[in-house]
Amino acid sequence: MPTKYKMLVLDVDGTLLDKRGIISDEDARALARATAAGIRVSLSTGRAVKACTKILSWLALDGYHIFFDGALVCNPETGEEVYADPINKEIVRQMAEYLGRIEINMDFYSASRYFIERETWATEIRRTFFGLEPTLVDFTKLWQQERIIKGTLVVASAEEKARANAFYLHFKDKLHFSFTKTPAFPEVDFINVLAPDVSKGTALKALTAFLKIPLAEVAAMGDGANDIPLLATAGLAIAMENASPEVKAVADYVTLDVDHSGIAAAIDKYLL
């Protein structure tokens, strides 16, 4: 029997990838079965485009995907953009000025590059785990030179978290903040800083409109707070067992956790 779902949208960290950054063989095989059945598989992640290159290659996924928590929808192979919601240049200028004042480190991202002012412990995470090589720049000039899609505060210590909170309080009325984690670094908070209306749900609407796929025929899976708008928008919402109660509350179903191939279990039970 043909599946009623034409598209499956997947979060990456904590849904597709476990704490080792690995996709289980069972999940990979299930995704191949879904693709063979005619289901389009797309990623929806807070990650930068280049941080997903290996994943897309492993799974042989082409086409369009959602990056930067929904601030960019594009085809990584061709560079074609379906939707983008960058941060206002004047706000980027204000951010750079405030960062210097409170002495906290932030990453900035364009569609294709990752910018830092100095090497930190977080830079090594980006390099070794996400496969991203930084470009060193002067942030006070960056707003004039680049279209910035996302900023990220990467914090672990109590002092870093306090400074991040000060940044949040200063800009909470001008920007959208998405608080995320990855199983590989449970002690680290990745705080994505985005244009005010960015969400994975808004991005999904843009992507499905472009592809002419009804939202009712879209299944989505996730585990983090930033996945709530995605799950609330999709026709079928599936939360991982390792998701927070808030995520499970908006889901139609809860599958197994990421360490027990929850994607495969959900595909076999609800999609095929």
C-alpha positions as CSV (number, residue, x, y, z in Angstrom):
1,M,0.0,0.0,0.0
2,P,1.4,3.4,-0.9
3,T,2.3,5.6,2.1
4,K,0.1,8.7,2.8
5,Y,3.2,10.7,3.7
6,K,5.2,12.3,0.9
7,M,7.9,13.8,3.1
8,L,9.8,13.0,6.3
9,V,11.6,15.9,8.0
10,L,14.3,15.0,10.6
11,D,16.1,16.9,13.3
12,V,19.8,15.9,13.5
13,D,21.4,16.0,16.9
14,G,19.6,13.8,19.4
15,T,17.3,12.5,16.7
16,L,19.4,11.2,13.8
17,L,22.8,11.4,15.5
18,D,23.6,9.9,18.9
19,K,26.2,11.2,21.4
20,R,29.0,9.8,19.3
21,G,27.7,11.6,16.2
22,I,26.8,8.3,14.6
23,I,23.7,7.3,12.6
24,S,22.7,3.7,13.4
25,D,22.8,1.2,10.6
26,E,19.1,0.4,11.4
27,D,18.1,4.0,11.0
28,A,20.1,4.3,7.7
29,R,18.4,1.2,6.3
30,A,15.0,2.5,7.3
31,L,15.6,5.9,5.7
32,A,16.7,4.1,2.5
33,R,13.4,2.1,2.5
34,A,11.5,5.3,3.0
35,T,13.2,7.0,0.1
36,A,12.6,3.9,-2.1
37,A,8.9,4.1,-1.2
38,G,8.8,7.6,-2.6
39,I,9.1,9.6,0.6
40,R,11.3,12.7,0.3
41,V,13.6,12.9,3.3
42,S,14.9,16.4,4.5
43,L,16.9,17.5,7.4
44,S,15.8,20.3,9.7
45,T,18.6,21.4,12.0
46,G,20.2,24.2,13.9
47,R,23.5,23.3,12.2
48,A,25.2,25.2,9.4
49,V,25.0,23.8,5.9
50,K,28.6,22.6,5.9
51,A,28.1,20.8,9.2
52,C,25.7,18.5,7.5
53,T,27.7,17.6,4.4
54,K,28.9,14.2,5.7
55,I,25.4,13.3,6.9
56,L,23.8,14.1,3.6
57,S,26.5,12.0,1.9
58,W,26.1,9.1,4.3
59,L,22.4,8.9,3.7
60,A,22.6,9.8,-0.1
61,L,20.1,12.6,0.5
62,D,19.9,15.3,-2.2
63,G,17.4,18.1,-2.6
64,Y,16.3,20.8,-0.1
65,H,16.9,21.0,3.6
66,I,16.3,23.3,6.6
67,F,19.4,24.8,8.3
68,F,20.1,27.3,11.0
69,D,17.0,26.5,13.0
70,G,14.9,27.5,10.0
71,A,16.7,30.7,8.9
72,L,17.7,29.1,5.7
73,V,16.1,26.5,3.3
74,C,18.3,25.5,0.5
75,N,19.8,22.8,-1.8
76,P,23.4,22.4,-0.5
77,E,24.5,20.9,-3.8
78,T,23.4,23.7,-6.0
79,G,23.3,26.6,-3.5
80,E,19.7,27.4,-4.5
81,E,17.8,29.1,-1.7
82,V,14.1,28.6,-1.2
83,Y,13.9,30.8,1.9
84,A,16.2,32.9,4.0
85,D,15.6,35.2,7.0
86,P,19.0,36.8,7.9
87,I,19.6,39.1,10.9
88,N,19.2,42.8,10.2
89,K,22.6,44.4,9.5
90,E,22.1,47.1,12.1
91,I,21.3,44.5,14.7
92,V,24.4,42.6,13.8
93,R,26.4,45.8,14.3
94,Q,24.7,46.3,17.7
95,M,25.4,42.6,18.6
96,A,29.1,43.0,17.8
97,E,29.4,46.2,19.9
98,Y,27.7,44.5,22.9
99,L,29.8,41.4,22.7
100,G,32.9,43.5,23.1
101,R,31.4,45.2,26.1
102,I,30.5,42.1,28.1
103,E,33.5,40.0,26.8
104,I,31.7,36.9,25.6
105,N,32.5,34.8,22.5
106,M,30.0,34.3,19.7
107,D,30.1,32.6,16.3
108,F,28.5,34.3,13.3
109,Y,27.4,32.4,10.2
110,S,26.7,33.4,6.6
111,A,25.1,30.8,4.3
112,S,28.6,29.3,3.5
113,R,31.1,30.5,6.2
114,Y,31.6,30.6,9.9
115,F,33.2,33.6,11.6
116,I,35.0,34.1,14.9
117,E,37.2,36.9,16.4
118,R,39.5,34.5,18.3
119,E,40.1,30.8,18.8
120,T,38.4,29.4,21.9
121,W,37.5,25.9,23.3
122,A,34.3,26.2,21.4
123,T,36.2,26.6,18.1
124,E,37.7,23.1,18.6
125,I,34.2,21.6,19.0
126,R,33.2,23.2,15.8
127,R,36.3,22.0,14.0
128,T,36.5,18.4,15.3
129,F,32.8,17.4,15.8
130,F,31.0,19.6,13.2
131,G,33.8,19.8,10.6
132,L,33.8,23.6,10.4
133,E,36.9,25.7,9.8
134,P,36.5,29.3,11.0
135,T,37.3,32.5,9.3
136,L,38.9,35.1,11.6
137,V,37.4,38.5,11.3
138,D,36.8,41.8,13.0
139,F,33.2,41.7,14.2
140,T,32.9,45.5,14.2
141,K,33.2,45.4,10.4
142,L,31.4,42.1,9.7
143,W,27.9,43.6,9.5
144,Q,29.0,45.7,6.5
145,Q,30.7,42.8,4.7
146,E,28.4,39.7,5.1
147,R,24.8,38.6,5.2
148,I,24.6,37.1,8.7
149,I,22.0,34.3,9.1
150,K,22.8,33.1,12.6
151,G,24.9,33.8,15.7
152,T,25.6,31.2,18.3
153,L,26.8,31.5,21.9
154,V,28.5,28.3,23.0
155,V,28.7,28.3,26.8
156,A,29.5,25.8,29.6
157,S,30.7,27.5,32.7
158,A,28.5,29.4,35.2
159,E,30.3,32.6,34.2
160,E,29.7,32.1,30.5
161,K,26.1,31.3,31.1
162,A,25.6,34.4,33.1
163,R,27.1,36.5,30.3
164,A,24.9,34.7,27.8
165,N,21.9,35.6,29.9
166,A,22.9,39.2,30.0
167,F,23.1,39.1,26.2
168,Y,19.7,37.5,26.0
169,L,18.1,40.1,28.2
170,H,19.6,42.9,26.2
171,F,18.4,41.6,22.8
172,K,15.4,39.4,23.6
173,D,13.0,42.0,22.0
174,K,15.0,42.2,18.8
175,L,16.1,38.7,18.1
176,H,14.9,35.1,18.5
177,F,16.8,32.8,20.8
178,S,16.8,29.0,20.4
179,F,18.4,27.0,23.2
180,T,19.8,23.7,22.0
181,K,22.1,20.9,23.0
182,T,23.8,17.9,21.4
183,P,24.2,14.5,23.1
184,A,27.9,14.6,22.3
185,F,28.4,17.6,24.7
186,P,25.7,17.4,27.3
187,E,27.3,20.1,29.5
188,V,27.4,22.7,26.7
189,D,24.6,25.0,25.8
190,F,24.4,26.1,22.1
191,I,22.3,29.3,22.1
192,N,21.3,30.1,18.5
193,V,20.6,33.8,17.9
194,L,18.4,34.5,14.9
195,A,16.1,37.0,13.2
196,P,12.8,37.5,15.2
197,D,10.4,35.3,13.2
198,V,12.7,32.4,12.5
199,S,11.5,28.9,13.4
200,K,11.7,25.4,11.9
201,G,7.9,25.5,11.5
202,T,8.0,28.7,9.3
203,A,10.8,27.1,7.3
204,L,8.8,23.9,6.8
205,K,5.9,25.9,5.5
206,A,8.2,27.7,3.0
207,L,9.7,24.4,1.9
208,T,6.5,22.5,1.5
209,A,4.9,25.4,-0.5
210,F,7.9,25.4,-2.8
211,L,7.7,21.6,-3.3
212,K,3.9,21.7,-3.5
213,I,3.5,19.1,-0.7
214,P,0.5,19.5,1.6
215,L,1.5,19.8,5.3
216,A,-0.9,17.0,6.1
217,E,1.4,14.7,4.1
218,V,4.5,15.6,6.0
219,A,5.9,13.6,9.0
220,A,8.5,15.2,11.3
221,M,10.7,13.9,14.1
222,G,12.6,15.7,16.8
223,D,13.8,15.9,20.3
224,G,14.6,19.5,21.3
225,A,12.7,22.6,22.1
226,N,13.6,24.1,18.8
227,D,11.7,21.2,17.2
228,I,8.4,22.1,18.7
229,P,7.4,24.5,15.9
230,L,8.4,21.8,13.4
231,L,6.3,19.1,15.0
232,A,3.4,21.5,15.5
233,T,3.4,22.3,11.8
234,A,3.8,18.8,10.3
235,G,0.8,16.6,9.7
236,L,2.4,13.8,11.7
237,A,4.6,14.7,14.7
238,I,6.9,12.1,16.3
239,A,9.0,12.8,19.4
240,M,12.0,10.8,20.4
241,E,11.9,9.0,23.8
242,N,14.9,11.2,24.8
243,A,12.9,14.4,24.1
244,S,11.8,16.7,26.8
245,P,8.2,16.6,28.2
246,E,7.5,19.8,26.3
247,V,8.4,18.2,23.0
248,K,6.5,15.1,23.7
249,A,3.4,17.2,24.6
250,V,3.1,18.4,21.0
251,A,3.8,15.0,19.4
252,D,1.2,12.6,18.0
253,Y,3.5,9.7,18.9
254,V,6.7,9.0,20.9
255,T,9.2,6.6,19.3
256,L,12.3,4.9,20.8
257,D,15.3,7.0,21.8
258,V,18.2,7.9,19.6
259,D,20.4,5.1,21.0
260,H,17.8,2.5,20.1
261,S,17.1,3.5,16.4
262,G,14.0,5.5,17.1
263,I,13.8,6.7,13.5
264,A,13.7,3.2,12.2
265,A,11.0,2.2,14.7
266,A,8.9,5.2,13.7
267,I,9.3,4.7,9.9
268,D,8.3,1.0,10.1
269,K,5.3,1.7,12.5
270,Y,3.8,4.9,11.1
271,L,5.1,5.6,7.6
272,L,5.6,2.3,5.7
